[in-house]
């Protein structure tokens, strides 16, 4: 792999069958992620989020000094909305999601998108959900300092430059450097004086939140209330329906390619191969900072890429089911129920953690905290008559225990199920 050169489109001729499968899967993940983000933005834009919640992009001023670059060498950045009133010394950070790249080919493709280069990012984005400044949509955090951290490294902010190739590929694996540079800059503009802080993230950003949760706690004042919220970032290490460890092989390639091992929990990598410590189930119990998990029991991303990747379904009998859970037949639903049960079983230990919180609903969706419709609105998913926002608020402010696990699909009529058969 280290000697594999990316030269226009000629690289594909040299791929082995396994590399073909991995490259195709990685490309599908990226295309699907961009498609989902676009779909979600269209859905979110129908909300009543205030017009002033369009927030400009801020490039990192210390990027050159910190050698912190996106995959293509462009400058990373974030979107910041200052807090006001009682929230002026409180901070909520949200790390954007967007999958990973696990090969020279997939990372080279990715650097031509907003998930690998700030050159393609929007100049401004709309803040909604947990970043909304509307108290009716975000009563606990509406007036806090709010930050959206853009994701452009393809490795959950965990890559290291000593894993970069020097053979003309021109890829920058600087995820860890980006994380540190963003934190340094935010500390310099007020985060260092925070009284309350919440680090959150969606999907690959949720995994980054778990990886850096204790680091985030350590850089803030000891008397501050610091917690972490992980949205659809608990990726299961499960074999696909054909019995192949597709996601395990994929994560192994991500970790090896981007030198991620240095960013992973040492008490995990000391007993397991580093790539296994990219799975939250292997290190969640070692995180000292309080964590709240928001995860659908029928996470469409995990169903489509872990449980039933295209390689496991040669006859395409799962296509309609993967696009809309209401199209699944009884045998397929039984497989999905087993997958959901694996998630619940894996979280049994975390359920006993008195400082932890969870909201495991039975919806066919992925990220839910950054869209008002699923975070807190009259039509939001609920468990025990609580929206996600209400459950997170109960947990963060210690109002009451917040461990909510839904009954199996299709029991919850409040769920919003993604339907990818629509144009």
N, C-alpha and C positions, 0 to 999 in steps of 0.2 A: 504493500500500500504506500510506503514512504517513497518509493521510486516511481509511483504512478503519476504520469504527467497529464494535466488537463490541457489539451490543445484543440480549441474549437469544439467540433463535435466528433473528433476521431477517437476519443477515449472509449466509446461504447464497444468498439471492435475488440478491445482487450479484456473485457469483463468476463469473469467466470460465470457459471450458471447461478451460483449463490450471490455473487456481486450484482448480477442482473436483478435478482429478486429483491435484494436489499435496496438497490438504487430506485427500482420501481416503487417499492413500498414507501421509501422516504419522499419521493416526488409526489406520490399520492397524498401523503400526510400534509405536505406543504400546501399543495393545491387545495386540499379540503379545508385546511386551517384558514387560509386566506378567504376561501368561499364562505366559511362559517362566520368569520369576523365581519365580512361584508353583509351577510344575511342578517346578523345580529344588529349591525348598525342601522339597517333599514327598519328593523323591528323597533329598535330603541328610538329612532327618530320620529316615530309616531306618538311619542309621549309628550307630556307637557313640561318638559325640562326647560327652565328659564333660559332665555337667549344669551344671558351673560355667562352661561356655563360652557361657552366655547373658549377653550384655553390655548394660548399660543405655545409653540414648541420652543424650549430653551436648550440650546446646544451646551454641552459641558464645557465650561471655561477652562477647566484643568485637564482636558483630555490629552493634550500633547505632553504636558508635564508628567502625567500619570501613565502615559503610553496606553491609554484606554480607547480602543477603536472597535467599530463594528466589523463584521466579517470582511467587508470590502475596504477597510481602512478609513471610512468616514467617521465623523464625530458623533458619538451617542448623545442622548439627551433625555429630557423629561418635560412634563407640563406641570406647572405649579400655580395653584390658586391660593392666595394668602388667606389665613384665618382672620376672624374678626370677633369682637366682643369676648365672651367667655372662652371662645375657642382659639384665641390668638396665640396661646402657648401650648396647643395640642396639635398632634400631627397624625394623619392617616396616609399611608403610602400604599400604592397599588402597583404591583409588577405585572406588566402586560404578558399574555401568553402567546403561543404560536409554534408549538412543536419543537423539533430538534433536527439537526443535520448530522448524518453519521458517516459521510464519505466525502472525498474531494468533489465528486460529481454533484451531490445534493447540496453541499455548502456553496459550490460555485453557482449553482442555479439560484440558491437562496440570496446570494449577495446582489442579485439583480431585482430584489423585492424589498418592501419596507420591513421585512423580518430579518434582513441582513445588511441593510444600508439606510442611513438617515437621508440619503438623497431621494428616496422614494416615499418618505414619511409625509403625512399631512402636516401642513403648517399650523393647524390648530385642530383640536379634537373636542368633542362634546363630553362634558363630565355628567354622568348619571349614576344611578344606583348608589353605591357606597361613597361615590365622589360627588354626589349631587349637593347643591347648596340650598335646595328647597326643603324646609323643615317638615313639610307634609310627606315627603318621600324619603327623608333621611334624618329623622328627628334627633338621633344621638350624635351624629358627626357633621351635620350640615355646615357649621361655622368653624370647623377645624381647618388648619392648613392642610391642603389636599394635593397629593403628588401622584401623577401617573408616570411610572418609569418605563420608557420604551425598550422593547426587547429586540436586539439586533445581533446577538452573538450565536444563537442556535445551540446553546449548551446550558441553559438555565443559569446563566451568570456564574459559571464554574470553570470555564476553560482557562488554560495557562499557555503563555507564548512559547515555552520550551517544547511544546508539541507542534509548533508551526513547521511547515515544510519550507525548505529553502531552495526549491527547484523550479521556481517560476509560477507556482500556483497563486501566489499573492493573496492568501487567506490569513486573516488575523483571528487567532483564538484567544481573545482577551476578556472573556466573561467575568472572571474574578477581578480583573483590573477595573472593568466598567463598574462593577458593584462597589468597589472601594472608592473609586473616584466620585460616583454619585453620592455616596454617604458623606465623603469629605466635604463636598460642595454644599449639601443640605445642612450639615452640621454648622458650616460657616455662616449660614443665613438664618439660623434660628433653631434648628433641630436640637442643637446641643443644650438648649435651655428648656426643653419640653417637660411638661408635667405628666402628660399622658400621650402614648403613642401606640399605633396599631399598624403593623406591617402585614399587608395582604397581597394576594396574587392569584391569578387565574391560570389553570392548566400548567404549562411549562413554567409560568410565573408562580404558580402555586407550589410547584416543586422547588423552585428557587427560594421561595419564602421559607419552606421547611429547612432547606440546606443552610440558609443564612439567619435563621430565627435567633439562635443564641448569640451569633455575632452582632446582630442588631441590638439585642439586649445589652451587650457588653459595652457598646460605644455611647450609651445614653446614661443620664444621671441615675445613680443608684436608687434614688427615692421616687423615680418616675414609674408610673404604671405602664408596663410594656407587655404587649401580647401579640400573637400572630394568628392571622386568619387565612386558611388555605382553601381555595375554591377549586374543586375539580382537579386537585393536584395529587390525589392519592392513587397512583397508578399501580394496579395489581400485577404481580409476577405470576401470570397464569398462562398455561399452554393454550393454543388456539384449538378450534374444533377438530383439526386434523392431528392433534397431539404434538405439534411442533412448538418449540419455545421461541416464537417469533419476536416477541417484545424483549425477551432476555438477550437474544442475539443483537437486536437493534441497539439496546442500551449499552451492550458491551462495545459495539463499534463507536458509539458516541463518546463514551468514556475514554477509550483508547485513542481515538482520533484527536480529541480536544484536550487531553491531559487533565481530565476532570478529577482524578483521584486525589490530588492535593487539596481540593476544596471539600472533600467528603469527611464525614465523622471518623476520627481516628480510632475510636473504640469499635467502630464497625469494620473499617478496612484492616484492622489488626487481626480479625477473625474470619473475614470473608474476602473473596476476590472483589476488588474495587467496584466493578460494574454492578454487583449485587447491592452495593450500598447506595446506588442511585434509586433504588426502590424504597419508598417511605416505610414500608412494613418492616424493614431491617434496621431502621434507626429512629423511628418515631418515639420509642420508649426512652431514648437517651437524650431527647431534647428537654432542657430544663425550663425553658420559658413556656408559659401557658399557651396552648394551641386550640383553635376551634377549626373543625373540619366541616366544610360544606361539600357534599358529594351526592350526586344522584345515584340511586341504586341501578339505574339503567343508563349509564353514561354512554351517549352515542359514540363519542370518540373512542372509548375503550372497546365498545362492542365492535366497531368498524375496523379497528387497527390492532387490537390485542386478541379479542375472542374470535372474530371472523374476518381476518384480513383476506384480501382477494386471493392470495396464494392458497388459502385453505378451502376455497369454495370454487373449484374449477368449473362446476356446472352452473354457477351463478344462481343457485337456488335461494340464496339469502339476500339477493339484491333488494328486492321490494321491502323485506323486513328491516334491513339496515337503514333504509331511507325513511321509514315510517313504522313505528312499533305496532301500530294498529293493523298493519299488513302481515304480521307474523302469524304463522299457523300454530297449532297446539304444541307440536314437537319443538318448534323454534322457541316458543315461550317457555317451555320447560328448560331449555338450555340457558335462556336468559335468567330464569329464576335461580338456577344453580350458580350463575355468575354473580348475581346479586347476593346470594347466600354466602358466597366466598368472601365478599367484601364485609358483610356483617360479622362473619366469623373471625376474619382477620383483625377487625376492630374491637374484638371482645376485651382484650387487655387494656386498650385505650379507654374503653367505656368505664373502667374502674378508676381512672385517673381523676381525682377530685377537682383538679384545676382545668381539666379539659372540657371542651364542649363539642357538640356535633349536631348536624342537621342532615340526615340521610333520607332524602325523599325518593318517591317512586316515579320520578319523571324521566322521560327520554330527552335528555338535554345534556349540556356540558357545563359551561360556566354560568353562574346565576347571580353573583354579587354586583356586577358592574352594569347590569341592566335594571332600570327602575321597575319594569314589569315583573321581574322575578325577585328583585330585592325587597321592595315594599310598595305595593299598590293595591287597589281594591280587588285585583284579579291575580295577585301573587300566589304561588304555591304555599300551602300551609300544612303544618303538622301540629296537632294539639291546639289548633286555632291560633298558631303563631306563624308569622312570616319569618323569612330568613333574617331580616333586619331586626325584628323584635327578639328573636332567639339570640342573635349575636350581641345585641345590647344587654340582654339579661346576663349573659356570660361575662362580657367585658366589665360591666359595672357591678358585678356580683349581686345582682338583684334577686336572682334565683337560679337553681340548677338548669342547665340548658343542654340536655342530651335527648335529642329527638330522632327516633328511628321509625320510619314510615312502615305501614303494612305493604305487602307486595302489590305490584301492578296487577290489575287496573283499579285498585281500591280508592285512590285519591282523586276526586273530581276537580280539585283545585290545580292539578298539575298543568304546566304548559309543556306540551310535547312538540319537539321540533319535527317538521314535515318537509323533507328535502325533495319531495316529488313536485312541490310547487315551484314555479319559475321565479 
